[in-house]
Amino acid sequence: MLGLKAAALRWLVEGRQAVVVEVTSHSGSVPRERGTRMMVSADAVLGTIGGGHLELQAIQQARAALLTQEIVERRIALGPTLGQCCGGALTLRHTPLPQADVAAWAEPAPRFELQLYGAGHVGRAIVRLLSGIACRVAWIDEREAEFPPDVLPPHIEKLCVEPVAAEVAQATPGSAYLVLTHSHDLDLAITQAILERGDFGYAGLIGSKTKYQRFRHRFEARGIPLATIDRLTCPIGLPGIVGKEPEVLAVAVVAQLLALHPPGG
């Protein structure tokens, strides 16, 4: 659903014909829950209500509704109706886009707020994954040229500032932080600022166990409480995902963030 509201508003301005398919109620085991939407036009589908045979039929019915411009609602028992092993049931409403109250659609609640320091290979790979996840990201680097030219979704903001460590103070309490810059000295300064704040929900520092031990000794010498240092995650990433390729590291780190921040958590 991320970005679906903005797309719907754009399609309305353009006068594009489409049907909104929405899950209006559900019970039991279903692919997606109440409030999930997708938009279907004659040549495009945005969003998903869960894929599979359910979505295929819903798309076909939505394209038929393009001709009638009628609101249609159906209750579907996934097992008896579609032969799916899910034991649940849901109600789908097909609404022509001009009749849908798009302005009232709620945006998905962000799972977490993240300050991501570093626009290198790993930082870019992480941002690519987070582009489709409901979160808020401040992507920070002092080197403007390192940011890719791509247009990012609204929930990801590029910040080229100096000194970058000063941005730590701008985060909301409970935020997550990822530190993976091009410089160990910069990593040290940013991580120290995070630990000195102390109110982080997650603080991850890229590097090896050796790097962690060296940084730990410096933080201890600078008077940071051991209990706070112990909350620093280094190396980063969900345990069990092995590999140093930027894309593999990105998957491991984003998985770790999602595990720590479930929907509504």
NUGU-961700 format. One record per atom (N, C-alpha, C): residue number from 1; residue in one letter; x, y, z. Coordinates in steps of 0.05 Angstrom, whole numbers, m for minus. Layout:
# residues N
NODE	resi	resn	X	Y	Z
NODE	NUM	A	X	Y	Z
...
# end
This chain:
# residues 265
NODE	resi	resn	X	Y	Z
NODE	1	M	16	m24	0
NODE	1	M	0	0	0
NODE	1	M	17	25	0
NODE	2	L	43	22	5
NODE	2	L	60	45	7
NODE	2	L	60	60	m19
NODE	3	G	52	86	m19
NODE	3	G	52	102	m43
NODE	3	G	26	100	m58
NODE	4	L	8	83	m50
NODE	4	L	m17	78	m65
NODE	4	L	m35	103	m65
NODE	5	K	m37	116	m42
NODE	5	K	m53	140	m40
NODE	5	K	m44	162	m58
NODE	6	A	m18	166	m59
NODE	6	A	m7	187	m77
NODE	6	A	m13	180	m106
NODE	7	A	m10	154	m113
NODE	7	A	m16	146	m140
NODE	7	A	m45	150	m147
NODE	8	A	m63	143	m128
NODE	8	A	m91	147	m132
NODE	8	A	m99	176	m137
NODE	9	L	m87	194	m121
NODE	9	L	m92	222	m124
NODE	9	L	m82	232	m152
NODE	10	R	m59	221	m160
NODE	10	R	m48	229	m186
NODE	10	R	m67	219	m209
NODE	11	W	m76	194	m206
NODE	11	W	m94	183	m227
NODE	11	W	m120	199	m228
NODE	12	L	m130	208	m205
NODE	12	L	m154	225	m205
NODE	12	L	m150	251	m221
NODE	13	V	m128	264	m216
NODE	13	V	m121	289	m230
NODE	13	V	m119	284	m260
NODE	14	E	m107	261	m267
NODE	14	E	m103	254	m295
NODE	14	E	m128	244	m309
NODE	15	G	m149	239	m293
NODE	15	G	m174	228	m304
NODE	15	G	m172	199	m313
NODE	16	R	m153	185	m301
NODE	16	R	m149	157	m309
NODE	16	R	m170	139	m298
NODE	17	Q	m182	122	m314
NODE	17	Q	m202	103	m305
NODE	17	Q	m190	80	m290
NODE	18	A	m201	75	m266
NODE	18	A	m190	53	m250
NODE	18	A	m211	44	m230
NODE	19	V	m207	21	m218
NODE	19	V	m224	11	m197
NODE	19	V	m207	5	m173
NODE	20	V	m216	13	m149
NODE	20	V	m203	7	m124
NODE	20	V	m214	m19	m113
NODE	21	V	m197	m38	m108
NODE	21	V	m205	m64	m95
NODE	21	V	m195	m63	m66
NODE	22	E	m214	m65	m48
NODE	22	E	m207	m62	m19
NODE	22	E	m218	m86	m3
NODE	23	V	m201	m95	15
NODE	23	V	m210	m115	35
NODE	23	V	m225	m100	57
NODE	24	T	m251	m103	58
NODE	24	T	m267	m88	78
NODE	24	T	m271	m103	104
NODE	25	S	m269	m129	104
NODE	25	S	m270	m145	128
NODE	25	S	m256	m172	124
NODE	26	H	m248	m184	145
NODE	26	H	m235	m210	143
NODE	26	H	m238	m226	169
NODE	27	S	m236	m252	166
NODE	27	S	m236	m270	190
NODE	27	S	m219	m294	183
NODE	28	G	m206	m305	203
NODE	28	G	m189	m328	200
NODE	28	G	m164	m322	185
NODE	29	S	m152	m342	172
NODE	29	S	m127	m339	158
NODE	29	S	m132	m329	130
NODE	30	V	m121	m305	124
NODE	30	V	m125	m292	98
NODE	30	V	m99	m280	89
NODE	31	P	m96	m276	62
NODE	31	P	m70	m265	52
NODE	31	P	m64	m237	62
NODE	32	R	m85	m220	63
NODE	32	R	m82	m192	73
NODE	32	R	m106	m185	89
NODE	33	E	m103	m164	107
NODE	33	E	m124	m158	126
NODE	33	E	m141	m134	116
NODE	34	R	m161	m128	133
NODE	34	R	m179	m106	128
NODE	34	R	m163	m80	123
NODE	35	G	m172	m64	103
NODE	35	G	m159	m39	97
NODE	35	G	m138	m41	75
NODE	36	T	m131	m65	66
NODE	36	T	m112	m69	44
NODE	36	T	m126	m62	18
NODE	37	R	m112	m48	1
NODE	37	R	m123	m39	m25
NODE	37	R	m104	m44	m48
NODE	38	M	m116	m46	m72
NODE	38	M	m100	m44	m96
NODE	38	M	m117	m29	m117
NODE	39	M	m104	m18	m137
NODE	39	M	m118	m3	m158
NODE	39	M	m113	m18	m184
NODE	40	V	m134	m20	m200
NODE	40	V	m133	m35	m225
NODE	40	V	m144	m17	m247
NODE	41	S	m128	m13	m268
NODE	41	S	m136	0	m292
NODE	41	S	m136	m20	m315
NODE	42	A	m142	m11	m339
NODE	42	A	m142	m29	m361
NODE	42	A	m115	m41	m367
NODE	43	D	m94	m27	m360
NODE	43	D	m67	m36	m367
NODE	43	D	m47	m36	m344
NODE	44	A	m57	m33	m319
NODE	44	A	m38	m32	m296
NODE	44	A	m52	m41	m271
NODE	45	V	m35	m51	m252
NODE	45	V	m44	m58	m225
NODE	45	V	m24	m47	m206
NODE	46	L	m34	m31	m186
NODE	46	L	m17	m20	m165
NODE	46	L	m26	m31	m139
NODE	47	G	m7	m40	m122
NODE	47	G	m13	m52	m97
NODE	47	G	m20	m81	m100
NODE	48	T	m27	m94	m77
NODE	48	T	m33	m122	m78
NODE	48	T	m52	m129	m54
NODE	49	I	m71	m147	m59
NODE	49	I	m87	m157	m37
NODE	49	I	m79	m185	m29
NODE	50	G	m56	m194	m38
NODE	50	G	m45	m219	m29
NODE	50	G	m36	m238	m51
NODE	51	G	m41	m231	m76
NODE	51	G	m32	m248	m98
NODE	51	G	m49	m273	m101
NODE	52	G	m38	m292	m117
NODE	52	G	m51	m317	m122
NODE	52	G	m78	m315	m137
NODE	53	H	m94	m337	m134
NODE	53	H	m119	m338	m149
NODE	53	H	m139	m317	m140
NODE	54	L	m138	m311	m114
NODE	54	L	m156	m290	m104
NODE	54	L	m151	m264	m119
NODE	55	E	m126	m255	m121
NODE	55	E	m120	m230	m134
NODE	55	E	m125	m231	m164
NODE	56	L	m120	m254	m177
NODE	56	L	m125	m257	m205
NODE	56	L	m154	m252	m211
NODE	57	Q	m172	m265	m196
NODE	57	Q	m200	m262	m200
NODE	57	Q	m209	m233	m194
NODE	58	A	m198	m221	m173
NODE	58	A	m205	m194	m165
NODE	58	A	m197	m174	m188
NODE	59	I	m175	m179	m201
NODE	59	I	m166	m161	m223
NODE	59	I	m185	m164	m246
NODE	60	Q	m193	m188	m253
NODE	60	Q	m212	m193	m275
NODE	60	Q	m238	m179	m269
NODE	61	Q	m248	m182	m244
NODE	61	Q	m273	m170	m237
NODE	61	Q	m271	m139	m237
NODE	62	A	m248	m129	m228
NODE	62	A	m244	m100	m229
NODE	62	A	m245	m89	m257
NODE	63	R	m233	m103	m275
NODE	63	R	m233	m93	m303
NODE	63	R	m261	m95	m316
NODE	64	A	m277	m114	m306
NODE	64	A	m305	m115	m315
NODE	64	A	m320	m91	m304
NODE	65	A	m313	m84	m279
NODE	65	A	m327	m61	m266
NODE	65	A	m319	m34	m279
NODE	66	L	m297	m33	m293
NODE	66	L	m289	m9	m307
NODE	66	L	m311	m1	m327
NODE	67	L	m325	m21	m338
NODE	67	L	m346	m16	m358
NODE	67	L	m372	m8	m344
NODE	68	T	m379	m20	m322
NODE	68	T	m405	m14	m309
NODE	68	T	m404	10	m290
NODE	69	Q	m380	16	m279
NODE	69	Q	m376	38	m260
NODE	69	Q	m394	35	m235
NODE	70	E	m398	10	m227
NODE	70	E	m415	4	m204
NODE	70	E	m397	m5	m181
NODE	71	I	m407	0	m156
NODE	71	I	m394	m10	m133
NODE	71	I	m404	m39	m128
NODE	72	V	m385	m58	m126
NODE	72	V	m392	m86	m122
NODE	72	V	m378	m96	m97
NODE	73	E	m392	m111	m81
NODE	73	E	m380	m123	m57
NODE	73	E	m385	m153	m56
NODE	74	R	m365	m169	m50
NODE	74	R	m368	m198	m50
NODE	74	R	m355	m209	m25
NODE	75	R	m368	m228	m12
NODE	75	R	m357	m243	10
NODE	75	R	m346	m269	m1
NODE	76	I	m320	m275	5
NODE	76	I	m306	m298	m6
NODE	76	I	m296	m315	16
NODE	77	A	m304	m340	16
NODE	77	A	m292	m361	33
NODE	77	A	m270	m374	17
NODE	78	L	m245	m371	26
NODE	78	L	m223	m378	9
NODE	78	L	m222	m408	2
NODE	79	G	m229	m424	21
NODE	79	G	m229	m453	15
NODE	79	G	m250	m461	m4
NODE	80	P	m276	m459	3
NODE	80	P	m298	m467	m14
NODE	80	P	m299	m452	m41
NODE	81	T	m293	m426	m41
NODE	81	T	m297	m410	m65
NODE	81	T	m273	m413	m84
NODE	82	L	m249	m413	m73
NODE	82	L	m225	m412	m91
NODE	82	L	m208	m437	m88
NODE	83	G	m215	m455	m70
NODE	83	G	m199	m479	m67
NODE	83	G	m172	m474	m54
NODE	84	Q	m169	m451	m39
NODE	84	Q	m144	m445	m26
NODE	84	Q	m144	m458	2
NODE	85	C	m119	m465	11
NODE	85	C	m117	m479	36
NODE	85	C	m121	m460	60
NODE	86	C	m121	m434	55
NODE	86	C	m126	m415	77
NODE	86	C	m155	m420	87
NODE	87	G	m159	m420	113
NODE	87	G	m185	m426	124
NODE	87	G	m202	m402	128
NODE	88	G	m193	m379	120
NODE	88	G	m207	m354	126
NODE	88	G	m227	m345	105
NODE	89	A	m239	m322	110
NODE	89	A	m258	m310	92
NODE	89	A	m253	m280	92
NODE	90	L	m260	m267	71
NODE	90	L	m257	m238	69
NODE	90	L	m279	m226	51
NODE	91	T	m282	m200	53
NODE	91	T	m301	m185	36
NODE	91	T	m285	m166	19
NODE	92	L	m289	m167	m7
NODE	92	L	m276	m148	m26
NODE	92	L	m296	m129	m37
NODE	93	R	m289	m103	m36
NODE	93	R	m306	m83	m48
NODE	93	R	m291	m71	m72
NODE	94	H	m305	m70	m95
NODE	94	H	m295	m58	m120
NODE	94	H	m309	m31	m123
NODE	95	T	m293	m9	m122
NODE	95	T	m304	18	m123
NODE	95	T	m290	33	m146
NODE	96	P	m306	44	m165
NODE	96	P	m293	61	m186
NODE	96	P	m277	84	m172
NODE	97	L	m254	89	m182
NODE	97	L	m236	108	m169
NODE	97	L	m249	135	m163
NODE	98	P	m265	147	m182
NODE	98	P	m277	173	m175
NODE	98	P	m296	172	m152
NODE	99	Q	m306	149	m145
NODE	99	Q	m325	146	m122
NODE	99	Q	m311	138	m96
NODE	100	A	m286	132	m98
NODE	100	A	m271	125	m74
NODE	100	A	m262	150	m59
NODE	101	D	m264	150	m33
NODE	101	D	m256	172	m16
NODE	101	D	m226	171	m11
NODE	102	V	m211	177	m32
NODE	102	V	m182	173	m30
NODE	102	V	m169	191	m8
NODE	103	A	m179	215	m5
NODE	103	A	m168	233	14
NODE	103	A	m169	223	42
NODE	104	A	m188	205	48
NODE	104	A	m192	194	75
NODE	104	A	m175	170	80
NODE	105	W	m161	159	60
NODE	105	W	m145	135	64
NODE	105	W	m123	141	84
NODE	106	A	m120	124	103
NODE	106	A	m99	127	123
NODE	106	A	m72	116	111
NODE	107	E	m51	130	116
NODE	107	E	m25	121	108
NODE	107	E	m16	98	127
NODE	108	P	m2	78	117
NODE	108	P	8	57	134
NODE	108	P	25	68	157
NODE	109	A	20	59	181
NODE	109	A	36	68	204
NODE	109	A	65	59	200
NODE	110	P	85	77	204
NODE	110	P	113	69	202
NODE	110	P	121	49	223
NODE	111	R	135	29	215
NODE	111	R	145	9	234
NODE	111	R	166	21	252
NODE	112	F	183	38	241
NODE	112	F	204	50	256
NODE	112	F	213	76	243
NODE	113	E	228	92	258
NODE	113	E	242	116	247
NODE	113	E	272	109	248
NODE	114	L	285	115	227
NODE	114	L	313	107	224
NODE	114	L	330	131	215
NODE	115	Q	353	135	228
NODE	115	Q	374	151	217
NODE	115	Q	395	132	205
NODE	116	L	399	134	179
NODE	116	L	418	117	165
NODE	116	L	442	134	157
NODE	117	Y	465	129	168
NODE	117	Y	489	144	162
NODE	117	Y	507	129	143
NODE	118	G	510	140	119
NODE	118	G	528	128	99
NODE	118	G	513	123	73
NODE	119	A	523	134	51
NODE	119	A	511	130	25
NODE	119	A	528	112	7
NODE	120	G	544	95	19
NODE	120	G	560	76	3
NODE	120	G	543	53	m6
NODE	121	H	557	31	m14
NODE	121	H	544	8	m26
NODE	121	H	523	m4	m8
NODE	122	V	530	m8	17
NODE	122	V	511	m21	36
NODE	122	V	488	m2	42
NODE	123	G	493	23	46
NODE	123	G	472	43	50
NODE	123	G	452	44	27
NODE	124	R	462	43	3
NODE	124	R	444	44	m20
NODE	124	R	428	19	m22
NODE	125	A	440	m4	m16
NODE	125	A	425	m30	m17
NODE	125	A	403	m30	5
NODE	126	I	409	m19	28
NODE	126	I	389	m17	49
NODE	126	I	365	1	41
NODE	127	V	372	23	29
NODE	127	V	351	42	20
NODE	127	V	333	29	m1
NODE	128	R	345	14	m19
NODE	128	R	329	0	m39
NODE	128	R	308	m18	m26
NODE	129	L	315	m32	m5
NODE	129	L	296	m49	8
NODE	129	L	276	m33	24
NODE	130	L	284	m12	36
NODE	130	L	266	4	53
NODE	130	L	247	21	36
NODE	131	S	252	23	10
NODE	131	S	234	39	m7
NODE	131	S	206	28	m8
NODE	132	G	203	2	m3
NODE	132	G	176	m10	m4
NODE	132	G	165	m17	24
NODE	133	I	178	m7	45
NODE	133	I	170	m14	72
NODE	133	I	161	12	87
NODE	134	A	139	9	102
NODE	134	A	128	32	117
NODE	134	A	147	39	140
NODE	135	C	163	60	136
NODE	135	C	181	70	157
NODE	135	C	187	99	150
NODE	136	R	203	112	167
NODE	136	R	213	139	161
NODE	136	R	243	138	163
NODE	137	V	256	148	142
NODE	137	V	286	146	141
NODE	137	V	298	173	135
NODE	138	A	317	181	151
NODE	138	A	335	203	145
NODE	138	A	361	191	136
NODE	139	W	368	194	111
NODE	139	W	392	182	99
NODE	139	W	414	204	98
NODE	140	I	435	201	113
NODE	140	I	453	223	119
NODE	140	I	481	216	110
NODE	141	D	493	235	95
NODE	141	D	521	233	87
NODE	141	D	531	261	81
NODE	142	E	557	265	86
NODE	142	E	569	291	81
NODE	142	E	577	295	52
NODE	143	R	575	273	36
NODE	143	R	585	273	9
NODE	143	R	561	272	m10
NODE	144	E	554	295	m21
NODE	144	E	530	297	m39
NODE	144	E	532	278	m62
NODE	145	A	556	275	m73
NODE	145	A	560	259	m98
NODE	145	A	555	230	m93
NODE	146	E	555	221	m68
NODE	146	E	551	192	m62
NODE	146	E	522	184	m64
NODE	147	F	504	203	m61
NODE	147	F	476	196	m64
NODE	147	F	469	189	m93
NODE	148	P	454	168	m97
NODE	148	P	446	162	m125
NODE	148	P	426	183	m135
NODE	149	P	424	186	m161
NODE	149	P	406	206	m172
NODE	149	P	377	198	m171
NODE	150	D	371	174	m163
NODE	150	D	344	164	m164
NODE	150	D	325	181	m147
NODE	151	V	300	183	m156
NODE	151	V	280	196	m140
NODE	151	V	270	177	m119
NODE	152	L	272	185	m94
NODE	152	L	265	167	m71
NODE	152	L	236	172	m63
NODE	153	P	223	152	m52
NODE	153	P	196	155	m42
NODE	153	P	195	176	m19
NODE	154	P	172	187	m13
NODE	154	P	171	209	6
NODE	154	P	180	202	34
NODE	155	H	179	176	41
NODE	155	H	187	169	69
NODE	155	H	217	166	73
NODE	156	I	232	170	51
NODE	156	I	261	170	54
NODE	156	I	272	197	45
NODE	157	E	287	210	64
NODE	157	E	297	237	59
NODE	157	E	327	237	58
NODE	158	K	339	247	37
NODE	158	K	368	251	35
NODE	158	K	376	276	50
NODE	159	L	397	274	66
NODE	159	L	408	297	80
NODE	159	L	438	298	76
NODE	160	C	447	319	63
NODE	160	C	476	323	60
NODE	160	C	484	346	79
NODE	161	V	496	339	102
NODE	161	V	503	358	122
NODE	161	V	531	353	133
NODE	162	E	541	373	147
NODE	162	E	567	371	160
NODE	162	E	567	390	184
NODE	163	P	574	380	208
NODE	163	P	582	353	214
NODE	163	P	558	334	217
NODE	164	V	561	310	206
NODE	164	V	538	292	206
NODE	164	V	529	283	234
NODE	165	A	548	281	252
NODE	165	A	542	272	279
NODE	165	A	522	290	293
NODE	166	A	520	315	285
NODE	166	A	502	334	297
NODE	166	A	473	326	292
NODE	167	E	468	310	271
NODE	167	E	441	302	264
NODE	167	E	429	282	285
NODE	168	V	446	269	300
NODE	168	V	436	251	320
NODE	168	V	417	265	339
NODE	169	A	422	289	345
NODE	169	A	404	304	364
NODE	169	A	377	310	352
NODE	170	Q	374	307	326
NODE	170	Q	348	314	313
NODE	170	Q	329	290	313
NODE	171	A	338	266	320
NODE	171	A	321	242	319
NODE	171	A	301	243	342
NODE	172	T	278	230	338
NODE	172	T	259	227	359
NODE	172	T	267	205	378
NODE	173	P	259	207	404
NODE	173	P	266	186	423
NODE	173	P	256	158	413
NODE	174	G	273	138	417
NODE	174	G	265	111	409
NODE	174	G	272	105	380
NODE	175	S	285	123	366
NODE	175	S	292	118	338
NODE	175	S	313	96	335
NODE	176	A	314	85	311
NODE	176	A	335	67	304
NODE	176	A	357	82	289
NODE	177	Y	382	72	292
NODE	177	Y	405	84	279
NODE	177	Y	422	63	266
NODE	178	L	432	68	242
NODE	178	L	451	51	229
NODE	178	L	475	68	221
NODE	179	V	498	60	229
NODE	179	V	523	75	224
NODE	179	V	541	59	206
NODE	180	L	544	68	181
NODE	180	L	561	53	162
NODE	180	L	573	72	142
NODE	181	T	589	91	153
NODE	181	T	602	111	136
NODE	181	T	628	101	124
NODE	182	H	641	119	110
NODE	182	H	667	112	96
NODE	182	H	691	115	115
NODE	183	S	686	124	140
NODE	183	S	708	131	157
NODE	183	S	704	120	185
NODE	184	H	725	106	196
NODE	184	H	723	96	223
NODE	184	H	721	119	243
NODE	185	D	735	140	239
NODE	185	D	733	163	257
NODE	185	D	705	175	257
NODE	186	L	692	176	234
NODE	186	L	665	186	232
NODE	186	L	646	167	245
NODE	187	D	650	141	240
NODE	187	D	633	121	254
NODE	187	D	635	124	284
NODE	188	L	659	129	294
NODE	188	L	663	132	323
NODE	188	L	648	156	333
NODE	189	A	650	179	320
NODE	189	A	638	203	329
NODE	189	A	607	201	329
NODE	190	I	596	189	308
NODE	190	I	567	186	306
NODE	190	I	557	167	327
NODE	191	T	571	144	330
NODE	191	T	562	124	349
NODE	191	T	564	135	378
NODE	192	Q	585	150	383
NODE	192	Q	587	161	410
NODE	192	Q	564	180	416
NODE	193	A	556	196	396
NODE	193	A	534	215	400
NODE	193	A	508	199	405
NODE	194	I	504	177	391
NODE	194	I	480	160	395
NODE	194	I	480	148	424
NODE	195	L	503	138	432
NODE	195	L	505	126	459
NODE	195	L	502	146	481
NODE	196	E	512	170	476
NODE	196	E	509	191	496
NODE	196	E	480	200	499
NODE	197	R	465	200	477
NODE	197	R	436	205	479
NODE	197	R	423	183	496
NODE	198	G	429	158	489
NODE	198	G	420	136	505
NODE	198	G	391	127	501
NODE	199	D	374	142	486
NODE	199	D	346	136	484
NODE	199	D	339	122	457
NODE	200	F	359	107	446
NODE	200	F	354	95	420
NODE	200	F	339	69	424
NODE	201	G	324	62	403
NODE	201	G	310	36	403
NODE	201	G	328	14	392
NODE	202	Y	346	23	373
NODE	202	Y	365	4	361
NODE	202	Y	388	21	352
NODE	203	A	413	12	356
NODE	203	A	437	25	346
NODE	203	A	455	4	334
NODE	204	G	459	6	308
NODE	204	G	475	m14	294
NODE	204	G	499	m1	282
NODE	205	L	522	m13	285
NODE	205	L	548	m3	274
NODE	205	L	559	m25	256
NODE	206	I	565	m18	231
NODE	206	I	577	m37	213
NODE	206	I	605	m43	221
NODE	207	G	613	m68	218
NODE	207	G	641	m75	225
NODE	207	G	643	m103	238
NODE	208	S	667	m110	244
NODE	208	S	674	m136	255
NODE	208	S	673	m136	285
NODE	209	K	676	m159	297
NODE	209	K	679	m161	326
NODE	209	K	703	m146	336
NODE	210	T	724	m146	320
NODE	210	T	749	m132	328
NODE	210	T	744	m102	329
NODE	211	K	729	m91	309
NODE	211	K	722	m63	309
NODE	211	K	705	m56	333
NODE	212	Y	687	m74	339
NODE	212	Y	669	m69	362
NODE	212	Y	686	m67	388
NODE	213	Q	705	m85	391
NODE	213	Q	721	m85	416
NODE	213	Q	738	m59	418
NODE	214	R	749	m51	396
NODE	214	R	765	m26	396
NODE	214	R	747	m2	403
NODE	215	F	724	m1	391
NODE	215	F	705	21	397
NODE	215	F	696	20	426
NODE	216	R	690	m4	435
NODE	216	R	681	m8	462
NODE	216	R	701	3	483
NODE	217	H	726	m3	479
NODE	217	H	747	8	497
NODE	217	H	747	38	497
NODE	218	R	744	50	474
NODE	218	R	744	79	472
NODE	218	R	719	91	486
NODE	219	F	696	79	482
NODE	219	F	672	89	495
NODE	219	F	674	86	525
NODE	220	E	686	64	535
NODE	220	E	689	61	564
NODE	220	E	707	83	575
NODE	221	A	729	88	560
NODE	221	A	748	109	568
NODE	221	A	736	136	569
NODE	222	R	715	140	553
NODE	222	R	702	166	551
NODE	222	R	678	168	570
NODE	223	G	675	148	587
NODE	223	G	655	150	608
NODE	223	G	627	141	601
NODE	224	I	623	128	578
NODE	224	I	596	119	571
NODE	224	I	590	94	587
NODE	225	P	567	92	600
NODE	225	P	560	69	617
NODE	225	P	561	43	602
NODE	226	L	571	22	615
NODE	226	L	573	m4	602
NODE	226	L	546	m15	594
NODE	227	A	526	m9	609
NODE	227	A	499	m19	602
NODE	227	A	490	m7	576
NODE	228	T	498	17	570
NODE	228	T	490	30	545
NODE	228	T	507	19	522
NODE	229	I	533	15	527
NODE	229	I	550	4	506
NODE	229	I	540	m24	498
NODE	230	D	531	m40	518
NODE	230	D	522	m67	513
NODE	230	D	498	m68	494
NODE	231	R	484	m46	491
NODE	231	R	460	m45	474
NODE	231	R	468	m39	445
NODE	232	L	493	m33	440
NODE	232	L	502	m29	412
NODE	232	L	504	m55	397
NODE	233	T	493	m56	373
NODE	233	T	495	m80	356
NODE	233	T	517	m77	336
NODE	234	C	537	m94	339
NODE	234	C	560	m95	320
NODE	234	C	573	m122	323
NODE	235	P	575	m138	302
NODE	235	P	566	m133	275
NODE	235	P	535	m131	273
NODE	236	I	527	m119	251
NODE	236	I	498	m115	246
NODE	236	I	487	m138	230
NODE	237	G	461	m141	232
NODE	237	G	447	m161	215
NODE	237	G	436	m184	231
NODE	238	L	415	m195	221
NODE	238	L	402	m218	235
NODE	238	L	421	m242	235
NODE	239	P	427	m254	258
NODE	239	P	445	m277	259
NODE	239	P	435	m300	241
NODE	240	G	455	m313	228
NODE	240	G	448	m335	211
NODE	240	G	448	m329	181
NODE	241	I	447	m302	175
NODE	241	I	449	m294	147
NODE	241	I	478	m287	141
NODE	242	V	491	m304	126
NODE	242	V	520	m302	123
NODE	242	V	527	m290	95
NODE	243	G	546	m272	95
NODE	243	G	555	m260	70
NODE	243	G	562	m231	73
NODE	244	K	582	m221	58
NODE	244	K	590	m194	60
NODE	244	K	583	m177	37
NODE	245	E	569	m189	17
NODE	245	E	559	m172	m6
NODE	245	E	540	m151	5
NODE	246	P	540	m127	m7
NODE	246	P	522	m106	3
NODE	246	P	493	m114	3
NODE	247	E	484	m129	m17
NODE	247	E	456	m137	m18
NODE	247	E	449	m157	4
NODE	248	V	468	m175	10
NODE	248	V	464	m194	32
NODE	248	V	464	m180	59
NODE	249	L	483	m162	63
NODE	249	L	483	m147	88
NODE	249	L	457	m131	91
NODE	250	A	448	m119	69
NODE	250	A	423	m103	71
NODE	250	A	400	m120	79
NODE	251	V	397	m144	67
NODE	251	V	375	m162	75
NODE	251	V	377	m169	104
NODE	252	A	401	m176	114
NODE	252	A	404	m183	142
NODE	252	A	397	m160	161
NODE	253	V	405	m136	153
NODE	253	V	400	m113	171
NODE	253	V	370	m105	170
NODE	254	V	358	m105	147
NODE	254	V	330	m98	146
NODE	254	V	313	m119	160
NODE	255	A	321	m144	157
NODE	255	A	307	m166	172
NODE	255	A	309	m161	202
NODE	256	Q	332	m153	211
NODE	256	Q	336	m148	240
NODE	256	Q	318	m125	249
NODE	257	L	317	m103	233
NODE	257	L	299	m81	240
NODE	257	L	270	m89	241
NODE	258	L	262	m105	222
NODE	258	L	234	m114	221
NODE	258	L	227	m133	244
NODE	259	A	247	m150	252
NODE	259	A	242	m168	274
NODE	259	A	239	m152	300
NODE	260	L	254	m130	303
NODE	260	L	252	m114	327
NODE	260	L	228	m95	327
NODE	261	H	217	m90	303
NODE	261	H	195	m70	301
NODE	261	H	172	m83	285
NODE	262	P	156	m101	297
NODE	262	P	133	m112	283
NODE	262	P	112	m91	278
NODE	263	P	93	m96	259
NODE	263	P	72	m77	254
NODE	263	P	57	m70	280
NODE	264	G	54	m44	284
NODE	264	G	40	m35	308
NODE	264	G	57	m37	333
NODE	265	G	83	m46	330
NODE	265	G	100	m50	354
NODE	265	G	115	m25	361
# end
